[in-house]
């Protein structure tokens, strides 16, 4: 089974939470933007580094949705991230 053409740097993305438990979407967006500005080639959300095992299925979907929303159609060092 082929895995495709994976290459470059991929970051295990942490999942920031607010003090009362929900995902901190503003902080998550900043982490995604910072990683993209740094020139990474991919993000690995909701893995063991990102608190994945401790999140509900709904929370994991929220994180994946936010990552896709922030990165779809963009490349590392995309001009849309300037000014972060």
ROGULUM-698609 format. One record per residue (C-alpha): residue in one letter; chain; x negated, y, z negated. Coordinates in steps of 0.05 Angstrom, whole numbers, plus 32768, in hexadecimal, padded with zeros to 4 digits. Example, Ala and Ser with C-alpha at 12.3 -4.5 7.8 and 13.67 -1.06 7.14 Angstrom:
REM ROGULUM-698609
{A, A, {7F0A, 7FA6, 7F64}}
{S, A, {7EEF, 7FEB, 7F71}}
***
This chain:
REM ROGULUM-698609
{X, A, {8000, 8000, 8000}}
{X, A, {7FE2, 8042, 8015}}
{X, A, {7FE1, 807C, 7FE4}}
{X, A, {7FDB, 80B3, 8017}}
{X, A, {7FA4, 80E5, 801B}}
{X, A, {7F99, 80FA, 7FD3}}
{X, A, {7F5C, 8125, 7FC9}}
{X, A, {7F44, 8161, 7FA1}}
{X, A, {7F52, 8174, 7F5A}}
{X, A, {7F94, 8162, 7F37}}
{X, A, {7FA6, 817E, 7EF3}}
{X, A, {7FCC, 815A, 7EBC}}
{X, A, {7FFD, 8190, 7EAB}}
{X, A, {8011, 8199, 7E62}}
{X, A, {805A, 81A7, 7E51}}
{X, A, {8062, 81E5, 7E25}}
{X, A, {809C, 81E2, 7DF4}}
{X, A, {80BE, 8218, 7DCC}}
{X, A, {80BC, 8212, 7D80}}
{X, A, {8103, 81F6, 7D7E}}
{X, A, {80F5, 81C0, 7DB3}}
{X, A, {810B, 81D6, 7DF9}}
{X, A, {80DA, 81DE, 7E32}}
{X, A, {80BA, 8223, 7E36}}
{X, A, {80C7, 8230, 7E80}}
{X, A, {80A3, 8273, 7E81}}
{X, A, {8063, 8254, 7E64}}
{X, A, {806A, 8218, 7E94}}
{X, A, {806E, 8247, 7ECF}}
{X, A, {802F, 826C, 7EB8}}
{X, A, {8009, 822A, 7EB1}}
{X, A, {801E, 8216, 7EF8}}
{X, A, {800A, 8259, 7F15}}
{X, A, {7FC7, 8258, 7EF0}}
{X, A, {7FB7, 8213, 7F0B}}
{X, A, {7FC9, 8228, 7F51}}
{X, A, {7F9D, 8266, 7F4C}}
{X, A, {7F64, 823A, 7F35}}
{X, A, {7F69, 8214, 7F77}}
{X, A, {7F83, 81D1, 7F60}}
{X, A, {7F9F, 81A0, 7F93}}
{X, A, {7FD5, 8180, 7F69}}
{X, A, {7FFA, 817F, 7F27}}
{X, A, {800B, 8143, 7EFD}}
{X, A, {8046, 8157, 7ED2}}
{X, A, {8066, 812F, 7E99}}
{X, A, {802E, 80FD, 7E91}}
{X, A, {8013, 80EA, 7E4C}}
{X, A, {7FEB, 812B, 7E49}}
{X, A, {8029, 8153, 7E58}}
{X, A, {8052, 8135, 7E1F}}
{X, A, {8078, 810B, 7E52}}
{X, A, {8085, 80CF, 7E25}}
{X, A, {80A2, 80FE, 7DF0}}
{X, A, {80D2, 8123, 7E1F}}
{X, A, {8118, 810E, 7E30}}
{X, A, {8128, 80F8, 7E77}}
{X, A, {814C, 813B, 7E81}}
{X, A, {810F, 8162, 7E69}}
{X, A, {80E0, 813B, 7E97}}
{X, A, {810E, 814C, 7ED1}}
{X, A, {810E, 8196, 7EBC}}
{X, A, {80C2, 8197, 7EBE}}
{X, A, {80BD, 8174, 7F01}}
{X, A, {80F2, 81A2, 7F1E}}
{X, A, {80CC, 81E0, 7F05}}
{X, A, {808A, 81C6, 7F22}}
{X, A, {80AB, 81B9, 7F66}}
{X, A, {80CE, 81FC, 7F64}}
{X, A, {808D, 8221, 7F56}}
{X, A, {8061, 81FB, 7F87}}
{X, A, {808B, 81E4, 7FC3}}
{X, A, {806E, 8203, 8002}}
{X, A, {8033, 8222, 7FDE}}
{X, A, {7FE9, 8212, 7FE0}}
{X, A, {7FB2, 821E, 7FAD}}
{X, A, {7F9E, 8267, 7FAB}}
{X, A, {7FDE, 827A, 7FD0}}
{X, A, {7FE7, 82C5, 7FD5}}
{X, A, {802A, 82BF, 7FB2}}
{X, A, {8003, 82B1, 7F71}}
{X, A, {7FDA, 82F2, 7F75}}
{X, A, {7FE2, 831F, 7F3A}}
{X, A, {7FEE, 82E8, 7F07}}
***
